[in-house]
Amino acid sequence: MLANVFHYGQALFEGFKGFHTKQGDVCLFADRLSWARMNHGCRRFRIPEVPVQVWDRAVHDVVKDNIAYVPSYGTNGALYVRPFIFGSGPRLGLGPSPEYTFVVFVNPVGSYYKNEGGAMQALDGLVNDSYDRAAPLGCGDCKAAGNYAADLESMYVSKRKGYPISLYLDAVERRYVEEFNTSNFVAITKDGKYITPDAPRSVLDSNTNKVLLQLASDMSIPVEPTSQSLGWKGRSQSSELARWSISFDRMQPSKIARGTWQLLQAFRIQLDLEFVRFKWSLQFVLAAKGRKRPP
């Protein structure tokens, strides 16, 4: 009843997957990055760090004990691994817990989002300007349980409007892209640059993004961590179509032909202001076309 986690939220978790390879081995995705990120959160939340030997033993043992539940190669399935740590000791006054519990469990899973024919489908997202994910100097870079509790209302609102994900803007100026509620934001520009927002303390330190950044470097793809401003052209119901090209911290508009609309089908993001609708392509072209929300 008095466990610290119930009253003061001392709780961190991680998540990564184990996959069957074509050769029959089981490989874990960047589990040491998860260990490092958890310990970063432990320092922020005044929780004792998890020794790497304890982490390795717990993770490897639970995966080995459940090896039969790792989905076969080629099924798009994986064994999800969830380590977490929380303040389990009794504490009535505000302060760190006198005792902590570290747990690792696994669960076989399919794709996080619905896919067809084994291929991931593009998702519609909502820029929900009524909520912030994290404060600029807060704990948004930690995988803290409370960060996800704070997202539940925003996620509920987005899903009720038909959008499976939300895109958060910065909490200060409310115009810079930070991240989605389930992942970091990443884009490839038309000229082949890897774009991702700078990683301030309000954005989760994504392991997937770290791996992608390394792969981009290995493939000689230019990487530009930058601040990306989300702009829109007016709030009228005109039929004008504008293209916005990213340029560090500003969006530059230029008119394009109406027919180009068909090129922007890969990703649609709705800005919840006067029903202005956006579409994002994989080349990071942002288009806005003023129109009423369809019935």
Secondary structure, DSSP 8 states (H G I E B T S, - for coil): --BHHHHH--EEE--EEEEE-TTS-EEESSHHHHHHHHHHHHHHTT-----HHHHHHHHHHHHHHTGGGS--TTSS-EEEEEEEEEE-SB-SSSS--S-EEEEEEEEEE--SS-EETTEE---EEEE-TT--S--TTSSTTS-BHHHHHTTHHHHHHHHHTT-SEEEEE-TTTS-BEEEESSSB--EE-TTS-EEEE---TTS---HHHHHHHHHHHHTT--EEEE--B-----SS----EEEEEEETTEEEEEE--GGGGGG--SEEEEESSTT-EEEE-TT-EEEEE------
